[in-house]
Amino acid sequence: MNKPYEDIQEQAAQAAAGLPQARLTAMHWGVYEAVGSGDALSLRAFARDPAPSPIGLSMPDAARGPLRVRRPAVRQSWLAWKEGRQAGAARARRGQDPFVEIGWERALDLVADELARVRQAHGNASIFGGSYGWSSAGRFHHAQSQVHRFLNALGGYVRHADSYSLGAARVLLPHVVAPIDELFTIHTSWDVMARHTRLFVTFGGVPAKNAQVSSGGATEHLVPGGLRRMAEAGVRFVNISPVRDDIDTGGEFEWLPIRPGTDAALLLAMCHVLLAGNLHDPAFLASHCVGFERVAAYLRGETDGVPKTPAWAERITEVPAARIEALAREMAATRTMLNIAWSLQRSHHGEQPFWALVTLAAMLGQIGLPGGGFGVGYGATNMIGSDNAKFSGPTMPQGSNAVADFIPVARIADMLAAPGTPFDYNGKRLTYPDIRLIYWAGGNPFHHHQDLNRLLGLWQSKPETIVVHEQFWTPTAKLADIVLPATTTLEREDIGYASRERYMVAMRQLLAPQGEARDDYAIFTDLATRLGARETFTEGLDARGWVQRLYDEARGRAAKVGVALPGFDTFWQQGLLDLQQPGAEVVMFADFRADPAASPLGTPSGRIELFSERIAGFGYADCPGHACWMEPVEWLGSSKAAEHPLHLLSDQPFTKLHSQLDHAACSRANKIKGFEPIGLSPQDAQARGLADGDVVRVFNARGACLAAVRTSAALRAGVARLSTGAWFDPTDWRACGPGNLEKHGNPNVLSLDIGASSLSQGCSAQTCLVQVERYTGPAVVPTPYALPTFVGKPPDQP
């Protein structure tokens, strides 16, 4: 049942008496309390958060800052084309042209006319509603939902499937065990692990920096406290990772510095130890799994002549064979939780470590026991490991999409490069559509995508029109044809909530919209009116009406699981609901373990599929029917390492979410001379004659960027770490080849743009070899936050 927030009655009494009450907002990084207003507005951390994130504190200054998109703006050459003053839109000049600021009515007319033209000439299947990214923690003003609903109201659009974060795992795991979104909400909770787990082995750490966030807003940060309570209870930790500091237990732990991209081999070798030593659980494998005999034959080497022994794995992973064998035996002897970081599947053959982890956990036979089994992302987002209420919160309906075409999200460059070309995906043979118009609202493809030089060339040559809603002059905004200024979280009302989070927040409007910014909903309402779809899009509701409707619908879903939410007016007056369930205990797959027939999984067999007949039937050479070791196209054990001898890890930054707020104080304070820092081991820095603060050129055959050295003993030799999120800042927006030096530190000019496999087509960002050398060229100043050039005078009226 709902537990009231302790101060809620006092707040309600103050409100009734007309006295001021706490004003709250929710962001991906947490709940924040407002102090002051207008130009004096600042935020402070939510007092009830045990480990608040500092990132969101930068939002007021960013929202009021000089990088805001303040008026509708149109690229000069595109406007001349639309007005008939030149023959073509000069698409190659995206990123170079000045912008012309215009009024809202004219801007909306231009967008509506262009949508109508493209739909009539090429059909709705020529419109790509990409909009990938964490645009807002608010459940109504969620830009991706807004743009998809709008385009669906017009007859549909080409969508994306899956995510950059989890492309490979999201496709694989429903075949093997369960959809990953389901897994997120049923992970064994932290307190259960503190009581029952004795050995916690994680592949890729438990990075609390990643768990600063939840997609609907983190409210009570759990990971630091969860790890410390486990450590205090005597849990032993083993971190298998190229990076030591991606876990912090508050105490000692064992670090096994594995070669990047080789985790599947290590996991399979541990499986071999269990099999050879008769340490596996035949009864669990027979009752709850299918296909183990096929896996066992592979482990013994009967199918390929290569037994997957610890000695075999040592040659691949550089983890000592004796430690591999001993650790496998330790796992079998005690209650063990296995965990894997999301980053491991963002690689060539990224499905394999996830499948191998499930296989090892199944062989141990502890799945469904308190404190045992596996996790796919402790530390990835705040919600994983929570024991708070589980129900679907406020969700904006996106409507029905009449266009069947879609792409895996990480294949956008391939789509632009080769329309009409067939591709494989999850057992289907699909075809890339011919995209003429891109509509983007929320997100930054020039952060998320790989091989940005390639994407830049395609972005500048293929789409006829690119429309962007943006709050700030990001690289994506600078590369658009029409930019419509959108409000920030602080400038609108909404509801903050994510499943399994403790609190639901009535998000107050804390600032007036800056410049002429409008909510996405207001923009789409005006466009829908021009295009004859207003009623379909709005259903007769204004923004407050939708916020109330979404809350009321969530209230009904909460009641079905025993959570009593008050009426909307009470919620809005109180401002905060505490959904904690005292004494709750979550054990992943406990019901399935107790009775697999009564609580089957969603797999074809209803059991854990260690061998998948369905995947095997797809016939993919790069993703067979069981977990296996497949050599990545780039890794430290390949011949390519002779030329590019460092494996580059492009992880999530601790100062921002992806590229959001890269221009804000928290992120900028971490930069060195304006460059993003690149981590090198002391050995690798010394071998190159480098010291902390040196500006270096990081390069491979795909591109080059500048960064500044920050040495770290937490990195194994042969590994460099350049976190994502630096705004794309090429030396020359016209050059799209590897010689175009990116001067800010964006690692995605270096990363590999190929699918993880034919099954998932997920991104392969972590499969990346580079070289690092001192930069000796002409003096360079990063300019990622420079405003575009404007021509003409802005209109006096919007």
N, C-alpha and C positions, 0 to 999 in steps of 0.2 A: 504494500500500500504506500501511498505518497506520504513521505515524511516532510512536514512543513519546515521551511527555512526558519531558523530561530528568531530572526528579527522581523519576520514577515508581518506579524500583527502590529508591531510598532510602526513599520513602514506604512501599513494600511491606515493606521490611526493618524499618522502625520499627513498622509495624503488627504484624508477626510477633513482634517483641520486646515488644509491649505498650506501646510508646512513643506519645505523642500525635502525631497527624498533622494536616495542614491540613484544616480543615472548610470546604467550599465550598457556596455556593448560587448559583442562577442566577435572574435576574429578566429582565424585558423589556429592562432597561437595561444588563445585563452580568452577569459573574461577580463574586462578592464573596467575600472571605475572612473567616471569623469570628474575632473576638477576644473572649475571655472567654465568659461564659455567663450565663443567667438575667437578673437585673436589670442585670448588668454587661456583657451582650452588646452588642458594637458590630461594625460591618463596616468593612472597608477594601477599597480597589479591588484587583482582580486584578492582580498584579504584571506579568503578561504582556500586559496590554491597553495598546496605545500611546496610546489616547485615552479613558480611562475616563470613564463618566458619573457625576456626583455624586448623581443622583436616588435611587438605591437605598440610599445610605448612610443615608437617613432612615427606612428601613423598621423597624428595631428599636424606635425611639422611638414610631413610629406604632402598631406592633403592641401595645405595652404601654400605649398612651395611653388617655385618658378617652373617646374616641369609639368604642371597641370595642363591638360588640354582644355582651354577655356572657351573656345568657340568652334563651331563646325568649320572644317578646313578641307579644301579640295586641292589635289595635286594639279599644278598649272597646266601641264600638257594634257592631262585627262580632261580638264574642264574645257580647254580649247577644242578638243575632239568632240565633246558633247555639244558644244555651241557651234560646231561646223566651221571653226576657224582653222583647223588643220585636219589632214586626211586621217591620221592615226593617233592613238592614245599615247604613243611613245612609251610603251610599257617598259622598255629597257632603262628608262630614266627614273624608275621607282627608286627612291632613296637618294636621288640627286636633285630632282626638281624642287623648286620652291613651292610652298602652299599658298593658296588664296583663301582667306577667311571670309565666310559668307554667313547670311542669316539662316535661322532654323527653317523657315518655310521653304526657302530655295533649296537648302540641303535635303530636306525630306522629299521635295519634288524630284530632285535628281536621283535619289536612291530608289524611290518608287518607280520612276520612269525606267531606270536601268533594270530593276527586277522584272518589270512587265516586259521589257524588250527581250531579255534573255529567256524568260519563260516562253514567250511566244515563238522566238526564233529557234530555240534549242531544247526547250522542255525543262521541267524541274530537275531532271537528272543531270543537268549541267551546272547545278548550284551546289557548292560544298559548304555545309554549315559546320566547319571544323570546331572552333571554339573550345579547344582542349585546354584545361587548366583549372586551378583552384581559384575561381574568380571572386567568390564571396562566401563567407561562412553563413550568411543569412539564407534561410530556406526559400524565401520568396524571391528576393533580389539575387538570384543565382543566375549569372549571365548565360551559362550554357543551357540551362532549362528554358530561359526566356527566348533565346534565339531559336532553339529547336521548336518550341511551341509556335513561335511566329512563323517559321518556315513551313511547319506542318499545316498551319492555317491557310497557307497559300497553295497547298498541294504537295508538299514534301520537298526533300533535299537528299543529297548524298551524305550519309553519316559516317562516323568512324566507330569501330568496335574496339573494346579492350582499352589498355592504357600503356603509356611508356613505362610506368612504374612496375607493371605486372603483366606485360603482354604474353610472355611465355607461360607463366604459372596460371594465369587466368584461363587460358585455353586448355592446358593439360589437366589441371586438378579435377574438373568435373568428370573426366573419364576415369580417374584413378580413385578418388576418395569423395570429394564434395566440391561444389562451387566455392571459390575463394571468398566471396562476399559472405557466404554462410559461415565459413570457417572463422572469419574475423570476429564474429559475434559470439562464438562458442568456445574460444580459447580458454583453457584452464586458468583460473584467476590467480593473481599474485599471492594472495593469502593461502590458497590451497597449496601452491608450490612451496611456500615457506614452511608449511606444516609437514609436507609429505615428500617433496623432492630431496634427494640426497646428492645427486650429480646433475649439473646443468651444463650441457655441451652445446655450444652455439657456433654455427658456421657463419662468419661475417659479423659477429658481435651482437650487442643489444644497444644500438646507438640512441641514447637519450635525446640527442640533438634532433633526430628525425621524429621522435615521439613528442616534440613540442606541439605537434599539430594533430587535428582531426578535421575531416572534410566539412563537418558542420559546426566546428568550433570546439577546441579542447577546453574543458572547464575545470578539471581537477587533475593535474599532471601526476601520473601514477608510476612511471618507470623508475625514477631515482629511488623513491621510497620502497617500491616493490623489490628491487635488487638488494637494497640494504637490509630489508627485513629477512630476505632469504639468506644473505651472508651471515647475519646475526644468529639465524637459526641453525647454522652449521652446514649450509649447502656448499658444496665444492663446485667451482666454476672452471670450465676449460673453454678458452676462446681460440677457435681455429680460424685465422684470418691473416691477411698480409699486414693488418693494422692492429696494433696493440690497444690503442686508446678508444676503440669503438665499443667498449664496455667499461662501466665504472660501478663496481660493487661496494665501494667504500672499504675494501680490503684486498687481500691478495687473491690472485687467480693465475691459472696456468695459461701461457700463450704459446700456441703452436703456429709459427709464421709460415703458412702454406703459400706456395706459388699461386698467384691469382688464376682463376679459371680452371682449377684442377680438383675442385671439391668432390665432384662425382667420383673420381678415381679413388679418393680417400674413403668415401662412404662405402663404395663397393668392396674395398679391401677389408673394411670392418665387417661387412656382411660375410665375406669369405671366412674371417676368423670365427665368427659365430657358427657358420655352417661346418667348417672343418673340426671345430672343437665340440660339436654337438651342444652348443650353448643357446641355440635358437629355441623357439617355442612352437613345436609342431602342432600342438592342439589348437592354439590361436590361429596359426596359419591355415589350418584345415577348416576351422569353423567360421572365420571372419574374413578370409582372403581367398582370392582365386589366382592361379597362375604361378604359384611359388616354384613348382617343379621346373618350369621354363627358366626362371631366374636362377635357380640352383645350378642348372646345366651351364648357364653362362658364367656363373661365378667359378665353377670348377674348370672352365676352359673347354668344355666339351663342344661348344658351338664354334669357337674361333681359335682353339688351340692355345689360349693364353689364360692360365689361371689367374684370378684377380687377387693375388697374394699381397701381403704387406710389402714384400720386396719389390714386386711389380709397381705398387703405388708409390713407393719411395722414389723410384727413378722419375716419376712424373711430378710428384708433389713436393719433393725434398723434405718431407716429414719422415723422420727415422722409422724404419720398419718395426723396430722393437717397441717404439711408443705407440704405433698404430695398433699392434696386437694387444699390448697391455691395456690401452684405453678401451678397446672393444670388450675385453674381459671385465674390466671395471664396470662398464655399462650393464653387462649381463648380471653382475653380482649385486646391484643396488637399484633403487628407484631412480630412473633416469629420464630427464626431459631433454629432447633434442630440439634445437631451434635453428632456423635458417633465415638469413637476412634477404630482403627483396632484391638487393643488388646482384645477388648471384645469378638470378635468371635474366638479368639484362645483359646477356652475353650470347655468343654463338653457341648453340646447343644448350641454351639456358634452361630448357625443360629438365635436363638430366639430373642436376643436383637435387631438385625438388622431388623428383620421382625416387631417386636413390635414398633420400632422407626418409620418405614414407616407407620404403622397403626395409631400411634398417630398423625403424621403429616397430614395424610389424613383426620382424624377426625377433626382436626383444620381447614382444608379447605384452607390452605395458600400455598399449593404446586403450583409453577408457578408464584407466586406474588413476586415482588421485595423485597428482604430481608426476605422472609418467606419460609417455607418448611423445608427441611432437608438436611444434608450433611453427607457423609459417609467417613470422614477422613480429615476434616480441621486440619492441623498440622501433617498429616501423611507423606506427601511428599510436596516439594515446589510448584509443579505445581497446586495443588488443590486450587482453588480460584483465579487463574490467569485470566487476561483478554487479554493476548497476543494472537497472531495469532494461530489458530488451523489448523494444517495440519500434515500429516504423514511425518516425517522427514526421513533422510537417514536410510535405513533398509537393512541389509544383508539378501538376500533370503536363506532360509535353504533347499530348494529343497523338493522333495516328499518322504515321508517315506513309504516304502513298507510293514513295519511291523505294524500290527494293535494293538498289545498289548501295554498297558500303565498302569501306576499306579497313583493314587493320590500321590502327591509328598511326603506327610508325612507318607506314608505307606512303605517306603523302607525296614525297618527292618522286617515287616510282609512278604514282598516279599521274602527276603532272608531266613526267617525262615520256610516258608510253601509254596514252589513252588507247583503249581497244585491245591491249595486250592481256592475255590470260595469266592468272596466277593461282597458286594453291593456297588453301586456308582451311584447316580443320575438317578435312575430308571433302571439301567442295572445290570445284574448279570455277573460279570467278573471273570477271573481266574488269579492268580499270576503266572507269567512266571518263568522259571527255568534259572536263570542268572549264566553264567560261567565267563563272563568278564565284568568288569566295566571300562569305560573310562570316566575320570573326567577332565574337563578343566575349571577352574574358580569355586570358591565356596569352602565351607568347611563343609561337612556333620557333622563333629564332633564339629561344632558350632550349626548348624540349627536344628539338630534332637533332639528328646526327649529320655530320658532313655538311656544315652550314654553307660552305662555298658552293656545293652542288645545289642546295636548296635555293640559295640566293639567285643563281642563274635561272633556275626554273621559275621562281617566283616573279622574276623580272621579264620573262618571255612568254609564259603560257596564259595565265588568266587575263581576260579582257578587263575585268573590274575586280577590285578588292575593297570591300567596305569593312571598317573596323570601328567598334565602340571602344573607347579607351579613356582612362582617367589620366594617364601620364604619356609623355612623348617617348614611348619605348621604341626599340627597333622595329617592332611590328607596325606601330603607328606610322613611323617614318617611311615604311615601305608600302603604305596603303595609298589608295586613290581618293577615298573619302574617309575622313576621321570625324566621328561624332562624339562629343565630350560626354562622358558618363560620370555619374556620382560615385563617391566612395561609400564604404560602409558607414562612415560617420555622418553621412548626409541624408540618411533615410531610416525608416523604421523597418524592423524585421524580427524574425524569431531565430535565435541561435540554438541549435540542438543537433547532436549526432547520436546514433544508437549506442547504448551502453555508457554514454557520458552521464555524469551525475546531475548536472543542472540543465534546465531549460531557461533561456534568457529572453526577456522582452527587450529587444535592442532599441534603445532610444535614438532619435535623431539628435546629434550633438553639435552639428555644424550646419549652417546654411550652405546650399550648393555653391561651389566656387565658380566664378565666371558665369557661363551660361550652361553649365552641366545639367543634364536631365537624367532621371532614372531610365534604365533600359526599358522598363515596362511602359513608361510614358512615350519613349521613342517608338517602340513597336506598336503601341496603340495608334499613334498618329499615322504610321506607315500602313497599318492594317486598314485604317479608315480610308486612306487614299486608294487602296487596292481591293476594297470591297469585302474585307474579312474581319471587320471590327468585332462583330458579335461572336464570331467563332473564336477569336483570340481572347477577348475580354470576358465573355459570358456575362456582360453587364456589370462587372465589378470594377471598382477602383482599387488602388493599391492596398488601402486599409481593409477593404472588403475581402480581398484575397488573403491577406495575413490572417484575418479572423477565420475565414473558411478553412485554410490549411491547418490552423490550430484545432478547430472543431473536429476535423476529420482525424487528426492525430489523437485527439482526446478519445474518440470512439475506439481506435485501435489499442490505445493504452488500457482502456477498461477491460478489454478481452484478456489481458494478461495480469489483471488485478492491480493496475496502477490507476488511482483516481486523480485525475487532473481537474482543477476547478474550472468554472466557466471563464470565457475569454476575458470579460471585463475585470474579473478578480485577478486573473493572471497578469493582465496588462497593468493593473494598479499595483500589484505586489512587485512585479518586475523580475522575480526569480522563483523557480520551483526546484526543490531538492528531491531527486528521484532515487536517492540511495535506499537500498533494501538491506537493513541490518541483518547480519547472519547469513546472507546469500552465499552460496557456494557453487562455483561453475567448474565442472570437469568435462572436458571435451570428449564426446563420444561415449559417455557413461551409459546411456540408454542402449546404444548400439552394442556395446560390449556385453551388457546384461542379457540382451535378447536380440540378436541380429535379424531374426525373422520378424519380430514385432516392430523393430525400429531400423528398417533397412536404410542403407545409403541410397543416393540417387544415381549410382552407377548402373550400367546394364545388368550386372549380377546382383546388385544390392549390397555387395561386399567390397572390400578394398581390392582393387585390381592391380596386383603386382605385375601381371602380364595382361595387357588390354588387347583382346581380339579385335576390338573396333579400331584402335589406332594401328595395329598390325595390318588390318585390312585396307587402310588407306594407301599402303605401299610406299611410304616415304623413306627413302634411303637415309635421310638425315634425322629421322625420329622413328626408330623401330618400336616394337610392341612392349618393351620393358626398359627399365633404367640401364644405361650403359655408359661407358667412357667413349667419347668421340673427340678427337683432337680439334681444338679451335683453329680457325684460319690464322689467327695471330695469338701467340703466347710465348712465354720466355723459353719454352723448350723447342721452339721452331727455328728454322734457319733465318727467319726475318729478324730475329733478335740480334743478329750480328750487326745489322745496320741501325736498328732502333732498339737499344738494349734495355729500355725501361718500360715496364708495364704501367700505363696510366690509369689510375682510378679516378673517376669523376663522380664523387659522392654528393649527397645532399649537404648544403652548407648549414652551419649552425647559426648564421646571422640573418637568414631570410628563408622564405619558403620558395624553392625554385628561384625564379628571378624577381618575385614580388618584393618590393621595397629595397631593391638593390641600391637605389639612389638615396635611401634614408640613412639616418645617422648610425644605426646599429651596424649596418652592412659596411658603410664607408669607413668606420673606425677600424675594421679588420684589414683593410687594404694597406699595401705598402707602396708609398709614393704614387698612389692612385691605381696600382696594379693589383690584381687578384693574387694572393699568395699561392705558391706551389710548394708542397711539402716534399722534401728529399731526405733520405737517410744521411747521417753524417758521412758514411762511407762513400755514397754516391756524390755528395757535394764535394768532398775532398778530392775524389778522383778527377773532378772537373775544375778544380781550383776555385770553387764557389764558396761564398759565405752568406750568412743571413743578410737580406736586403738587396743582394745583387739582382739586377734585372737580367732575365734570361729569355732566350728564344726556345720555345718548345715546338717541335716539328716532327712531321712524318710526310709521307707522300701525298696526304690529303690536304695538309694545310700547316699553318704555323701561327703561334700567338706569343705574345709577351706576357711574362708573369714575374713575380719577385720571390726570391728564395726564402723559405722558412724551414730550417732543418728540424728534424724530429727523430728521436731515437725510437719512437713508436712505429716507425715504418721499417719493414724489412728491406734489405738491400735489393736493388733491382726494381723497386716500386716507387712511383711518383704519385702524388695526390693533388689534384687540382679540382676543387669543388665547383659544381655547376652554379649558374645564376648570374654570372657577370654579364651585363648587357652587351650584346654583340656590337663590336666597334671596329669594323674593318678600316684599313688604311684607305682603300679605294672602293666605293660602293659600285663602281662599274666593273671591277675585275672579279671574276667568279672562280678563279683557279687557285691552286695551292700556293701560288706566290703572293696572294693577297694577305698581307700580314694583319692579323687581328691584334689590336694593341691594348686590350684590356684584360685578357685572361679567360676567354670563353673556351672551355675544353671541347665543345662540340664542333669546332673547326677541325678537330683532330680525330674524332670518333668515327666509327665504321657504320655506314648506312646499309646494312644487309639484315634480312630477317633472321631471327634466332633459328628457325627451321621452317620447313614447308607446313608444319602443323600450325604454328602460332603466328609466324611472321612478326614476332615481337622484336623490340629494339635490341641492338648488340653493342650498346655504348661502352660496356666494360671490357670488351675485347678490343684492346687498343695498345699498340706499341709506339713509343716515341723516343726521341733523343732530346737532350737538354744541353744547351751550351750558353756561355756568356753572350749577351747581346752587345755587339760592337758597331752596330749601324748608326745612322744619324739619330740625334736625340728625338725621342718620341714622347708626347704627352697624351695619355688616354683622354678621349673626348666622348665617352658614352652618354653623358648627360647634356650635351650641347643641343639646344633647340634647333629645329629645322629653320630654314630661311622662309620668310613670308614676303609676299609682294602685295602691293595695294594697301588700302586702309581698311581696317575692319569696319563692318556696318555699325551704325549707331544703335540700331535695334536688333534684337535676336531674330 
